[in-house]
């Protein structure tokens, strides 16, 4: 007899022998697979290294673009939830020696693997829970696991993709205090010094300071948001997927790096980078595809080889 899924955030029907519905299971597994990438993005947001020089130099010639502790809070919440469910699955399991298959459903291998705690990192715990998804989703507490894990991941995503409430307008030229303006504001006042600044020229100066800087999608989106743009890492990645934006190298983890200036141009509605030269007629290389696409849209007239 069909039952209603017991997950608090779900009202779908499911077979009576399931602990949670198929949709909740699929969503949980997808979210857990995203945790390693999400953890890297949270770390980038928490320890941002965007630094801008004060206009005209001065004693405080370098000021860090401000970032609150929401990323650290989300990191802690996600880690706490994953640690809790790892411990739930390990409760009462006696550590056993001997080899175990890494991805089989054999009861002995599963038991041995349960007794071996994952590394003390958020990505490792997510991978460990994925490895033991059958055990996790077979428990009576599976609805609670789905709800708490997915909520922690949703909160982490909101931190990364959330636009700023204020625009960073650089440091005060006298006291060095960070000036934060409301979007659309023309003037900002440094309250301790009572000095008034025009916002637009300062944003232009900051844009010029960072437009040649390279960064990951998360880093570039953060820099663009600080300049008043409605930008998220998903938007930057979307521009790259639609072949409007091209990487300029990779970082130590192999993640693509993008020029801030190119992203800002695209957000301003400009066509972006101009690609010149020949393109293969039918290959799947991103550059060739972009040149062919521009030719079809009549934006440019490349030579198709």
Secondary structure, 3 states (H helix, E strand, C coil): CCEECCCCCCCCEECCCCCCCHHHHHHHHHHHHHHHHHHHHHHHHHCCCCEECCCCCCCCCCEECCCCCHHHHHHHHHHHHHHHHHHHHHCCCCCCCCCCCCCCCCHHHHHHHHCCCCCCCHHHHHHHHHHCHHHHHHCCCHHHHHHHHHHHHHHHHHHHHCCCCCEEEEECCCCCCEEEECCCCCEEEECCCCEEEEHHHHHHHHHHHHCCCEECHHHHHHHHHHCCCCCCHHHHHHHHHCCCCCCCCECCCCCECEEHHHHHHHHCCCCCCCCCCEECCCCCCHHHHHHHHHHHCCCCCCEEC
